Amino acid sequence: MRWNSVSTGFLLGFFAPVLGFFAYGGMYVTAIRPWHDIQWFVNDLFLGTTEFRTRIMSISLIADAALFFLLDRFGKQRAMRGVILAMLLYGLYIVPVIIMDELSKLGWL
């Protein structure tokens, strides 16, 4: 597999937010809510509460930004395009869900 390809960048960009999710979850349960554990973060806060799901996913995308700049540092422009595609794919989920949540809060749905 070539490191400077769009498909490699897409795969890295698709899985980097998973690492960002657990990094944020680790910080959350050690600094903000130290009486909870990572299992509580995943099951109760992320999966159990729809209000916070898109917010947590958006914060997890910071890992893609870090990956993007790391690939830029090494001159992997094609892989950077794949990371952008992965971020857009996440955005295609996050933005409509936020819109639906806001419309349901207004009572329009």
N, C-alpha and C positions, 0 to 999 in steps of 0.2 A: 504494500500500500504506500502510495506517495504521500508525503506529509504536506505538500503544497498543492492540494487539489480541493475543489469545492466540496466533494463528498466527504472527505476527511474533516474539513472545517465544519460541515453540517453535523456530522456525528459528534464531534467534540463540542460544538455549540448546543447540541441537543441534550447531552449528558452533563455538561458543566453546571447548569442550574440545579441538578440533583445534588451535587457537591455543595453548591451555594445554599441549598435548602437545609442540608444537615449542618453546615457551618453556622448559619443563622439560628437554627434550632438549638445548637450547642451553646451559642452565646445567650440565647433567650432563657434557657433553663439553668444556666449558671449565674448570670448577672441579674436578669429581671425577675424571674420566678424560680429561685433556687430550691424551693420545696417540691418542685415537679421534676419529672425526668423526660427524656427524649421521646419515650413512648406516649406520654401525655401530650407532648407537642404535636406528634404526628396524628394520633388517633382522635384526641378531643379537640384540639385547637384547629388543626388543618382540615382533617376529614370531617369532623363533627360540626364545625361552624362554617357555614357558607359565606358569612360576612367577611371573614379573614382570609379565605382561600386565595382570592385574586391579589390581595395585598402581600401575602407571603410569597406567592409566585413572582410578583413584580420585584420584590427585594431579592429573591433568588437569582434573578437575571443579572445582578451585579457581577456574578461569576462569569457570565458571558462577556461583559465589558472588560474584565480583567484578562480573559482569554484573548479577546480581540486585540488589546494592546500588547500582549505578549507575542502574538503572532506577527504584529506589526514590527516589533523589536527585532524579530528574526527574519523579516523580509518575506513572509509567506502571504502574499496578497490574495492568492486564489483561495487559500484556506480562510482568510478573513471574510471573503464573500460568502462562504458556507456558514460562518458564524452569524453573519447578518441574516441569512435566510432562516436559520434556526430561531433567531430572535423574532423575526417576522411571523414565523409559525406560532410561537408562544403568544405573540400579540394578537393573532387571529382568534385565539381562545380568550385572552384576558379582556380585550376591549368589549366584545359583545356581552360577556358575562357582567361586566361593570354596568353597561348600559341597561341590561335587563334588570339588574338589582336596583338601579336608580329608578327605573320606570315602575317597578313593583312597589317601591317605597312611596311613590307619588300616587299609587292606586290606579295606574293606567293599564296594568296587566292583571 
